[in-house]
């Protein structure tokens, strides 16, 4: 029995020390893992921040470029018919959109929905205004009618999307 008690006196403290060391080392490694992950996240955020800001800038530029006043200045009507000019304007909006399509991975889903909605609303406005013109209307007639329709609107869809985009940038940064 004495042998058992002597062995127990030596083994029990050793087991307690082993358990304490294990718990301390486990806690240390967990904290180190958390620290490394936090550093990695901070590093990624530092690298992603310029990309995200650039995405917001590009989407703001896109919204400005598809607004009627800017679009009509860039895409000249020349001697085109109403239908030809309509197709040219639609193509310009589509090309701008496709050029900025990859920016959706850097912005929130909410902002991206506003951008897509603004694009669709602008194409719809073009179609509506064009359909109201007489059959023999020219591209210049479409241009004037589109500017008049834009002035009559309380807020253009591009302005609403731009306002939302600016609000998100101000909130996040």
N, C-alpha and C positions, 0 to 999 in steps of 0.2 A: 504494500500500500504506500510505503514511503517513496518507493521508486515512482509510482504513479503521481504522487503529489509533487515530487521534485521535477518530474518531466512537465507536469502541468504548470508549475511556477515559471519554467523557462519558455514553454511553448505559448502560453496565453499572452504574455506581454509581447512576444514576437508577432503573434497574429494581430494583436491590436495595432502595433506599429505598422505592420504590412497593410492593414485596412486603411489606416490614416494616410499612409503614403499613397496608396492607390487613389483614395478620394481626392487628395491634394493634386496629384498628377492629372487625374481626369478633369478636374476643375480648371487646371492650368491649360491643358490642351484645348478644352472647350472655349476658354477665353481667347486663346491664340487663334483658333479657327474663326471666331467671331470678329476679331480684330483684322485678320487678313481679308475676310469677306467685306468688311466695312471699307478697308483701304481700296479694295478692288472696285466696289461700287462708287466710291468717291472719284477714283481715277476714270472710270467709265463716264461718270456724269460730267467731269471736266472736259472730256473729249466730245461728248454728245451735245453739250450746251451750244457750242458754235453751230453745229449741224442743225439743231432744232431752231435756233434763231434764224439761220439762213432759210430754213423751210418756211417759217412764218413770213419772212421778207419776200420770198418767191411767191407765196400764195397771195400776199397783199398786192404784189405787182401783177399777178394774174388777174385778180379781181379788178384792178384799175384798168388793165388792158382790154378786158371784155366789156367794160362799161360803154354805153352807146357813144358818148362824146369821144372817147379815146379810140374806140374801134372804127368809127367812121372817119377819123382823121388818118388812121393808118391804112385802111382799106379804101382806096379811091373808087368811086363809082364809074368814072369815065363815061363811056357811051354804052354802058351795059344796060340790059333790060332789068326789070324788077326781079324776075326769076333768077337771072344770072348773078345779079348782085347779092341776092338772098343766099344763094349757094356759096358765093365767095365769103360772105360774112359768117355763115355757119362753119365753113371750113377753117376760117381764121380762129374762131372760138374753139373748135375741136382740136386744132393743132396746138393752140396755147394750153388747152387742158391736158392733152397727151404729153406735152413737154414737161408739165408739172405733176404728173400722175404719181411719181415716186415720192413726192413730199408727204403723202398720207401716212407713211410709216413714222414720221417725226412729230406729227400733231395728233391731238385727241380726235376720237371718233366724232365728237360733237362738232368740232371745227370743220372736219372734213365733210360732214353732212351739209353744213352751211355752204361750203364751197361748191359742192356738187349741185345743191339746190339752186344756188345763184347762177351757175352755168346753165342748168336746165331752164330756169326762168328767163334768162336772157335769150336763149334759143326760141323759147315759146313766144316771147315778146316780138322777136323778129318775124316769126311765122304769122302771128296775129296781125301785126301791122301790115305785112306784105299781102295778106289775104284780103285786107280791107281796101287795098288800092284797086284802081281800075285795071282792066286787062292790058291796056297799052302803056302802063306806067313805066317810067325809066328808073334806073338805079338812083338818080338824083332825087326823084320823087320819094322813093323808099327812104333815102337818107333824111330828107326833111320830115317825113311822117314819123320816122323813128325818133328823131330829136324832139319833135312835138309830144309824142307819147311819153318819152322819158321825162320831159319837163312837167307833164301833167301828173306823173306819179308822185306820191307823197315821199316815198323812199324806194330807190332802186334796189333790187335784190342784191346787187353787188355791194351796195353801201351797207345793207343789213349784215351781210356776211363779213365785211371788213370791220364793222363795229364789233361783232362777236369775236373776231380774230384778235383785235386790239385788246379787248377785255381779257381774253385768255392770256395773252402775253403779259399784260400788266399784273394779272393774278399770279402767274407762275414765276415771274422774275421781279 
